[in-house]
Amino acid sequence: MQFGWKVLIPVSILWILVVATLRTLSLEGAPRIVVVGFASFVVLLVMAANIGFENAKKKKLASIEVEASEPSFAVPTVPMNVSNINVSQGSKGGDHV
């Protein structure tokens, strides 16, 4: 839901504005170079925004440091002596034939 409100709806509104501007420029008889220039500007703007987001993501991932130090809470020791318990020794019970 947040993705729709934060990303999809603003992108849709911007897309409608870009298409409406291109359509208006075309209908008003603007020179072809103006229409192509506007479209190129929009493409470059989107590319710059994408590069900015990628750089921010890389910087954020680089700033996260993984520390392998001792935790600040008590950690129980793992028992090293493991005993073998055979529960099917008797003739009663169990699936053994």
C-alpha positions in Angstrom: 0.0 0.0 0.0 2.8 2.4 0.9 4.5 1.6 -2.5 1.4 2.7 -4.3 1.0 6.0 -2.4 4.7 6.9 -2.3 5.8 5.7 -5.7 3.1 4.7 -8.2 0.7 7.6 -7.8 3.4 10.4 -8.0 5.0 8.6 -11.0 1.6 8.4 -12.7 0.8 12.0 -12.1 4.3 13.0 -13.5 3.7 10.8 -16.5 0.4 12.4 -17.3 2.0 15.9 -17.0 4.8 14.9 -19.4 2.4 13.4 -22.0 0.0 16.4 -21.7 3.0 18.8 -22.2 4.2 16.9 -25.2 0.7 16.8 -26.7 0.2 20.5 -26.1 3.5 21.3 -27.7 2.6 19.2 -30.7 -0.8 20.7 -31.1 0.3 24.3 -30.7 2.7 23.8 -33.6 6.0 24.0 -31.7 9.1 23.2 -33.7 10.1 19.6 -33.7 13.4 20.5 -32.0 11.5 21.9 -29.0 9.4 18.6 -28.6 12.5 16.5 -28.9 14.5 18.7 -26.5 11.7 18.5 -23.9 11.5 14.7 -24.3 15.3 14.5 -24.0 15.3 16.6 -20.9 12.7 14.4 -19.2 14.8 11.3 -20.1 18.0 12.9 -18.7 16.1 13.9 -15.6 14.9 10.4 -14.9 18.4 9.0 -15.5 19.9 11.5 -13.1 17.3 10.6 -10.4 18.0 6.9 -10.9 21.8 7.4 -10.6 21.2 9.5 -7.5 19.0 6.8 -5.9 21.6 4.1 -6.7 24.4 6.1 -5.2 22.4 6.7 -2.1 21.7 3.0 -1.8 25.4 2.1 -2.2 26.4 4.7 0.3 23.8 3.4 2.8 25.0 -0.2 2.3 28.6 0.8 2.7 27.8 2.6 6.0 26.4 -0.5 7.6 29.2 -2.3 9.3 28.9 -5.9 10.5 30.6 -6.3 13.8 31.6 -9.7 15.0 32.2 -8.7 18.6 30.8 -10.1 21.8 27.1 -9.4 22.3 26.0 -7.3 25.2 23.7 -10.0 26.6 24.3 -13.3 28.2 24.8 -16.2 25.8 24.5 -19.8 27.2 27.3 -22.2 26.5 26.8 -25.1 24.1 27.2 -28.5 25.8 29.9 -30.5 24.2 29.0 -33.9 25.7 26.1 -35.3 23.7 24.8 -38.6 25.0 23.2 -41.3 22.8 19.9 -42.2 24.2 18.3 -45.4 22.8 14.6 -45.3 23.7 13.7 -48.6 21.9 15.5 -51.0 24.2 12.5 -52.7 25.8 10.2 -55.2 24.1 7.2 -53.0 24.8 6.3 -50.1 22.6 8.1 -48.7 19.6 7.8 -49.5 15.9 10.5 -52.1 15.8 9.8 -55.7 14.9 
